[in-house]
Amino acid sequence: MNPIRNLKQRLALRAETDAQSTVQRIAAGATLSPENLWMLGSSAVLASIGLDLGSAAVVIGAMLISPLMGPILGVGLGVGVTDRALIQGSLRELGLATVLVLAVSGLYFLLSPLASPTTELLARTRPTLLDVGIAFFGGIAGIVAGSRKQPSLAIPGVAIATALMPPLCTAGFGLATGNWPFFLGAFYLYGLNAVFIALATFLMVRLLHFPHHGEATDEERRRERRLVVVVTVVAALPSAYFLYDVARGVREQQRITTFLEREVVAPGRAVPQWEHLHGDGGEVLKIYSAGRPIQGAAVESLQVAAPRYRLDGMRLELVQGDIAAEDLRRFRGEVQREILRASSISSMARDSVAQDRLRRDSLQLAAAAREVASAFPEIIGLAYARQANLLAPDSALSAPAVFVTFAPRTRPSEQRAILARSQAMLRERLGSGSLVVLAQ
């Protein structure tokens, strides 16, 4: 048999497609019945709790019971078969569902005693073009599974992959806390998912040759298709920029890491932290060096070497300490997914008031560190120093510090991202804006 013909037969979908039943099911699911509204509200509460606690399992459960996919599939199907009544009804139901979820999640976060950024919340505030792919191919899987004559087991997986409820509840968190970057980023991700699920439904409906509804003219169909193209492009453009920005940042981090490993790190010298700062005076690479100091001409040679790593125009600023690099291991603590107490305090207070403060700091760190260890499996060790004093006395690093030990195979780019996110989490949890997180 001709291989191309055989492949076409293997990929053919129309033979097992039940167009009439599919249209009926999607049209029925696009209307939010009373039980669907109760499920929607319950799903919003579950998703908000999961996001608030940083629990991926609870978030997944909320996605499984959420009926948000129904109206979105209705919009895509309505455009595909030129059914204006279905489009308008689905958009109305989708708007109602969106407002309801925002209200429920916003109320939850207003009443929650926690209501602070977690990794689950942070993960849904900056969508990229990769999220477009998730929504689009999840939508394809959804309409293919839903159009079969025999029920498919893929629907729960589609609900998890397309992830509509978590970003909408994250937007509710942004509303409740007045965190507008959270709201805008998460609501954009929700809208992006909805647009590309509907787009995938529209394309598959046309590929499977579903019959058009009513007496729509060719001009009306062309006008609807042009509108689909415009909405798709407008929705995707910001995500394409975000992906470019993220990729540029990752490449820049890789170049900086390579520069530090080859030019700065040496026997007896370590770089526990660095910062890339943007200010009125231009770009600055601030390097925190511990151990054997860099002196004289060596400092100038580093600036000369920077352009070889495509770090042109970046001014180097060295912050050097007088502690041996190997002494950083004094601050190591055991983590095994749960940290029961903080260890390696740099100086022990002797009066009872200070001791009470140490115990309170330890308990607070233990609670926060459990969350960090659960969120980032790459972390295998963590220690806390109330006054690390790693660098010069006037340095910001004389403030409280947390020292993180990564699993051996963790890539430098992953370490940088984890350090930044865990620092934000710990600062929020411990109420210390000066706390820094360093890699050992």
N, C-alpha and C positions, 0 to 999 in steps of 0.2 A: 504494500500500500504506500502511496505517496506520503512521505513524512509530514509535509505541510498540511495536506488534507487531513491526515490523522490528528495533527495538533489542533486544527480547527474543530474537528469533531469532539476532541477531549475538552475543549474550552467552550463549547456551545452551551448556552444557558436557556434558550427559548423553549426547548422541548419540555423542560420541567417547570416552566413559568406558568403561574395561574394569575393572569392579569386582573381578571374581574374580582377574584377574592382578595387579591392584594390591595386593590383600590378601596374595596369595602373595609378591610381591616385598618388600613392607614387612616381613612376618613373617619372611622369610628374612634380610633386612638387619638386623633387630633383634637377631639373634644374632651375637655377635662370634666369628667363626671364627678359627683360628690365623693365617691371613694378615691378617685384619682387626686382630688384636692387634699384629702386627708393624708394620702400617701406622700404627696408632694411636701406638705407641711412637716410630716414626720421625717422624711428624707432630709429636709433642710436642717432640722434640729440635730439629727444624727451627724450630718456632714459638719455642722458647726462645732459639735462636741469633738469630733475626730480632729478637725483642724486646730481647735483650741488646745487639745492634749498632745498634738503631734502624732496621732495614732493613724497609721495608714490603713489598718484593718477596718476601723470604724468608717473611715472615708469610703473605702471600697464597698462596704455594706450599704452605705447611703446611695452610692451610684447605682447599685443593683435594683433598688426599689423605686428609684426616681422615674416618674413618667414624663420627664421633659422631652424625651426623644419624639414623642407622638406628634406634637404640633410642628416640630421642625421637619420631620418626614412629610407631614401634610403640606407644608409650604413647597418643598421640593417636588412632591408628586403633583401638586396643583399647577405649578409652572410647567412641569413636564407634559401634562395632559391638557393644558390650557383651560383649567377649571377655576375661574375667578372667584366663585363662591367659596371653594375649598381654600384658596390662597388667603382670602380675607378672613375667613373663619379661623384658620390656623394661626395667622398673625395675631388676631385678637386673643386667642387662647394663650399663645406664647407670651404676649405682653402681660396678660393676667398672671400667668405662672411666674414670670420674671419679677413682677412687683411683689407677689406673695412671698417668694423665696427671699428677696431683699428685706422685706419687712420682718419675716420670722428670724432670719439669721442676724439682722441688725439688732432686734430685740434681745436675742440670746446674748450677743456680745456686750450689749449695754448692761445686762444683769450678771454676766459672768465675773467671778472674782479673779480670773486669770486674764483673758482678753489681751494677750501680748503676742508679738510675732513669734511663730514657731516655724520650723523647717517646712511643714506642710503648707503653711500660709505663704511663706517666702517663695516657694517653688511655683506659685501661680500668679506672680505679679509682673513677669517680664516675658511674654510669649515671643516666640521666634517662628521662622518659616518651617521649622521642624514640627511645631504644633499644627501647622496647616496640613502637613502630611498625615499626622495622626488622625485629625478630624476627617480628612478626605477619604482615606482608605478605610477608616472605621465606618464612615457612611456607606461606602461601597459594600463592605461586608454586611452592613445592616439591611440594605435594600435587597441584596442578593439572597440573604437568609430569609427575609420576610416575604419574598416573592415565590418561594418554592411551594409545590403542591403538598409536600410533606413537611411538617414542622422541623426547624433546624435548632441544633443545640448551641449555635453561635451567638444568639441574641444576648445572653448575659455577658459574654466577652466583649461584645460591641458596646454595651452600656458602660463597662469599665474603661475601655480604651478611649472612648470619646469624651469622658470626664466633663460633663456639663455642670453638675451640681457643685463640685468643689470651688471652681473659680467664681461662681455666682455667690456662694456663701463667703468667699474671701472678699468680694466686693461689699457684702454686707458688713464684714468686719471693718473695712475702710470707712464705710458710712458711720458706723457706731463710734469709732474712735477718732473720726476726723482725719484719718490718714488717707489723703487724696491720692498720692502715688499708688497706694495699695488698691484703692477703689478703681482708678482709671486702668491700671495694668490688668487687674483681674477681670473687670467688666469687658475689657477689650478681648481678653482670651476667651471669655464666654461667647461674645459676639462672633469671634473668629471661628470657634468650633461650630456654632449654629449655622453660619454662612456656608462653610465647606461641607457640613453634613447635608445641608439642603442641596448644594451644588452636586454632590456625588449622587444623591437621589435623583435629581433632574437628569443627569447624564445617563444613569443606568436605565431610567424609565424610557428614555429615547432609544438607547441601545437595544432594549428588549421590545421596542415597537409597541408600547402600550397605546391603545387607541385614544385619539383626542376626544375631549368632552365637548359636546355642543357643536355650534356652527362657527367656531372661531375662524377668521379669515387668515390668509397667509401673511398679510401685513401685520396683524395683531400678533401672530406667532413670532415674526421677525423682531417686532418691537420688544417682546418679552425676552427674547434671546439676547438682544443688545443690552437690555437692562441687567440680565444675569452677568454678562461680561463686565459691565461697569462696576457693579456691586462687588464682584469677585476681585477685580484689580484693586479697587479702593480699599477693600478689607485686607488684602494681602500685603500692600506696600509697607505699612509700618512694621509688620513682622519680618519682612525681608531686611529692613534697615537694622532691626534689633539683632537679627542673626549675624549680619555683617559686623555689627558693633561687638557682639560677644566673641566672634571668631577673631577679630582684630585684637581684642583684649587677651584672649588665650595665647595667640602668637607672640604678643608683646611680653606676656609673663614668661613664656618659654625662652625668649631671647634674654630677658633679665636673669632668669635662673641659670642659664648656660653661662652668661657673663660672670655671675657671682661664683659659680662652681669652679670655673677655670682660672679666674683672675684674682678673686678675693680669698676664698676658702683655701686654707693651707694647714699643714701640721701645726697644732697648737692654736689655731684660729678658727672660729665658727661665725656664721651669720644667722643668728636665730630669727631675725625679722628684717624686712625691708618694706619701704613704702614708696609708691609712685605718686607724687603730688603735682597738681596743676595749679599754678597761681599766676599773679600778675607778672612775676619775674620769669615766667616760662616753666618748663618741666623740670622737676627735681627728682632724682632717685636717692632717697634717704636710706642709707645702709647702716644697720645696727650691728656692729662687730664686737665680738667678745673673744678675749684671748690675746695672742701676740699682736701688738699694735702695728698699724701701717704708718710709716713715717717718711718725711722728706720727699725724695724723688719718686718713691713708690706711689704716693698719692697722685702725683701728676701723671705717672704712667698709666694709672687706671683710667683717667680722663681721656688720655690719648687712645687707649685700647677700646673705649666704648663704641666708637663708630664701626669697628670691625663686627660688632654684634647688632648693627643697625639700630643703635641707640643715639643717633646723631641729635645734637641739640639738647641733650638731656644732661643737666648739671648734676654732678655727684656730690653728695653731702654725707660725710662719714661721722657716725656717732660711735666712739670707741670706749670700751670699758676696760677695767683692769683685772677682770676675773678670768681665770683659765677656762678654756672651752670645755675641758673634761669635767670641770666642777659643776657644769649645768646638770649633770646626772644626780646631783644631790636632791634635786627637786622632783625626782620621778616618783609617781604613785601608781598603785595597781588599779586597773579599771575592769575588767571582765564583764562588760556590758552594764554593770552597776557599780557605782562608786559609793561605798558606805561612809567614807569620811575623807576629809582633806588631810594631806600630809605635807611634810617638808616645809614647815613654817620657818622663814628666815631668822626671825628673832622671837623668842618666847617672853611674853610679858609676865611679870611676877606678881603683880597685884591682882586681887580677885576681880575687879572691874574689867581689866584687860583680858583676863582669862575667860570671863563670860562672853566678851566680845569675840574672842577666838572660837569658842564653842559655837556661837551663833553664826559666825562666818563659815565654819566648817559644815554646819547643818545646811545652811543656805547653798553652799557650793555642792554638797552631796546631792541635794534635790535637783539643782540645775545640771550637774554633771551627768546624772542618770539620763536626763533628756538628751544631752549632747552625745553620750555614748550610744544611746538607742538610735539617734538620728544618723550617726556617722559610724558605720561598722569599721571604717578604716582606722579609727582611733583605738589604740590598744593600751594607752597609758595617759594619765592626766594628773598633774600636781598643781598645787596652789601656793603662792607665796604672797603674804600680806604686804610685804615691802621687799621686793626682789633685789633692788639695789644692784642691778647688773651693770648699769652704765654710769655715766657721770652724775653727780648729785643733782644737777639742774636738768637732767633728762626726764622726759615723761615716763620712762621705764623704771623710775624709782617708785612708781605707783604699784598697786596690786597687779600681779601677773599670774597667768595660768599657762603651764607648760604642757604641751601635747606631744605624745609619742605616737607616730604613725606605724602601721603595718609595713614591713620591709618593701612590699611591692607597690606601694602607693606612689603614683607619679607626682612629680613636683607641681604640675599644673593643678592636679586634684588637691594637693596639700594647700596650695594658696587659696583656692575657693573655699575649702573646709575651714581654714583658719579665719577667713573673713566672716563667714556665716556663723561660726561658733562664737566668735567675739561679740557679734551683734546679739546673739541669744543670751550669752552670759552677762553682758552689760545690762541687758533688760532685766534678767532674773535677779541679779545681785544688786541692782541699783547703783552701779559704779560706772560712771561715764569715762573714768580714766583707766579702767582695767584693760590690759592688753593680753592677747593670746599669742604665744610663741611656739614654734616647733622646736623640739629637742633634737 
